[in-house]
Amino acid sequence: MRITRRATLASALALPFATPALAQGTSWAAGRPIRLIVGFTPAGTTDIAARLLAEPLGRRLGTQVVVENRPGAGGNIGNQVVAQSEPDGHTLLMQTISGGAINYSLYGARMPIKPEELAAVALMLRVPNAIFVNPALPARTLRELVDLAKARPGRLNIGSSGAGTSLHMTGELLKLEAGIDMTHVPFRGAGPMMQEIIAGRVEVGVDNLPSVIGHLREGRLRPLAVTTKERSPAMPEVPTTAEAGLPGVEATAWFGLQAPARTPAPIIQSLSDAMNAIIRDPDMARRLADLGGMAPALTPDGGTSPETFDAFIKAEIAKWGEVVRRSGATADQ
């Protein structure tokens, strides 16, 4: 059965979530909508995650959550919108590995905000990146792709959804660890990239598993590996990069909530509590797993908290800063 993003979103938004009493001292009782800012275009994984979250979050807080796409500069425009908003709990950011970690080193002095201008709320989910190829390419495993790239230095193209994205950096990490040379081809979003790979004009791609899983399941693209330590339950037949002999190619994409700095602690905690309740709902957990998503697992009970998410973000900034330094990548290439 073909699974479309539209059907996935429609079914997810119909989930029945109970609405508990609002936390004391929050500002949502007035019924003002919450803006959930997405720094990327519609239909990508960040947008899918935001729309999965919006309805149940609104139910739990007793108000409407409106997803607002503000794409550009690898998520930086969305970052800036939220950082400059009133710290009252009514403007939130669906943060990603790109805008929340990689961009601070990739953009350098051009980065419009500093990490401390956003407050960590909760991690929603982690997802593998998938490395895949056009089925006509004579590479059925990641090792065969590496051998092919070594035999054709610089002649294979590897696509991403844009320069400076986590997908671009995952490709750079693959090239570093495997000692291969492939030409990076950035696109304006995952959709155009996959169209070109399906058409055979680009041979290799990297994307978040939720965005590409339909193409992989239906055979339009061939998966070679996922970039997490564990295989994805959504596609258990696909090996990990470590199993393919490249344990250094580990990249877990992640999505979580941030708020403007100086947002009161009770509001931050109420949002975090709501997120934990939502991701533990069995129906939501199944839908996230079907997309290839994994639980946050930042706290001993498998959940998340503002403190653990903040520490997680700091570690990611350090990790990807080193990858940017080693690869020499910039936001323009």
Rosetta blueprint (number, residue, H / E / L):
1 M L
2 R L
3 I L
4 T L
5 R H
6 R H
7 A H
8 T H
9 L H
10 A H
11 S H
12 A H
13 L H
14 A L
15 L L
16 P L
17 F L
18 A L
19 T L
20 P L
21 A L
22 L L
23 A L
24 Q L
25 G L
26 T L
27 S L
28 W H
29 A H
30 A H
31 G L
32 R L
33 P L
34 I E
35 R E
36 L E
37 I E
38 V E
39 G L
40 F L
41 T L
42 P L
43 A L
44 G L
45 T H
46 T H
47 D H
48 I H
49 A H
50 A H
51 R H
52 L H
53 L H
54 A H
55 E H
56 P H
57 L H
58 G H
59 R H
60 R H
61 L H
62 G L
63 T L
64 Q L
65 V E
66 V E
67 V E
68 E E
69 N E
70 R L
71 P L
72 G L
73 A H
74 G H
75 G H
76 N H
77 I H
78 G H
79 N H
80 Q H
81 V H
82 V H
83 A H
84 Q L
85 S L
86 E L
87 P L
88 D L
89 G L
90 H L
91 T E
92 L E
93 L E
94 M E
95 Q E
96 T E
97 I H
98 S H
99 G H
100 G H
101 A H
102 I H
103 N H
104 Y H
105 S H
106 L H
107 Y L
108 G H
109 A H
110 R H
111 M L
112 P L
113 I L
114 K L
115 P H
116 E H
117 E H
118 L E
119 A E
120 A E
121 V E
122 A E
123 L E
124 M E
125 L E
126 R E
127 V E
128 P E
129 N E
130 A E
131 I E
132 F E
133 V E
134 N L
135 P L
136 A L
137 L L
138 P L
139 A L
140 R L
141 T L
142 L H
143 R H
144 E H
145 L H
146 V H
147 D H
148 L H
149 A H
150 K H
151 A H
152 R L
153 P L
154 G L
155 R L
156 L L
157 N E
158 I E
159 G E
160 S E
161 S L
162 G L
163 A L
164 G L
165 T L
166 S H
167 L H
168 H H
169 M H
170 T H
171 G H
172 E H
173 L H
174 L H
175 K H
176 L H
177 E H
178 A H
179 G L
180 I L
181 D L
182 M L
183 T E
184 H E
185 V E
186 P E
187 F L
188 R L
189 G L
190 A H
191 G H
192 P H
193 M H
194 M H
195 Q H
196 E H
197 I H
198 I H
199 A H
200 G L
201 R L
202 V L
203 E L
204 V E
205 G E
206 V E
207 D E
208 N E
209 L H
210 P H
211 S H
212 V H
213 I H
214 G H
215 H H
216 L H
217 R H
218 E L
219 G L
220 R L
221 L L
222 R E
223 P E
224 L E
225 A E
226 V E
227 T L
228 T L
229 K L
230 E L
231 R L
232 S L
233 P L
234 A L
235 M L
236 P L
237 E L
238 V L
239 P L
240 T E
241 T L
242 A L
243 E L
244 A L
245 G L
246 L L
247 P L
248 G L
249 V L
250 E L
251 A L
252 T E
253 A E
254 W E
255 F E
256 G E
257 L E
258 Q E
259 A E
260 P E
261 A L
262 R L
263 T L
264 P L
265 A H
266 P H
267 I H
268 I H
269 Q H
270 S H
271 L H
272 S H
273 D H
274 A H
275 M H
276 N H
277 A H
278 I H
279 I H
280 R H
281 D L
282 P H
283 D H
284 M H
285 A H
286 R H
287 R H
288 L H
289 A H
290 D H
291 L L
292 G L
293 G L
294 M E
295 A L
296 P L
297 A L
298 L L
299 T L
300 P L
301 D L
302 G L
303 G L
304 T L
305 S L
306 P H
307 E H
308 T H
309 F H
310 D H
311 A H
312 F H
313 I H
314 K H
315 A H
316 E H
317 I H
318 A H
319 K H
320 W H
321 G H
322 E H
323 V H
324 V H
325 R H
326 R H
327 S H
328 G L
329 A L
330 T L
331 A L
332 D L
333 Q L
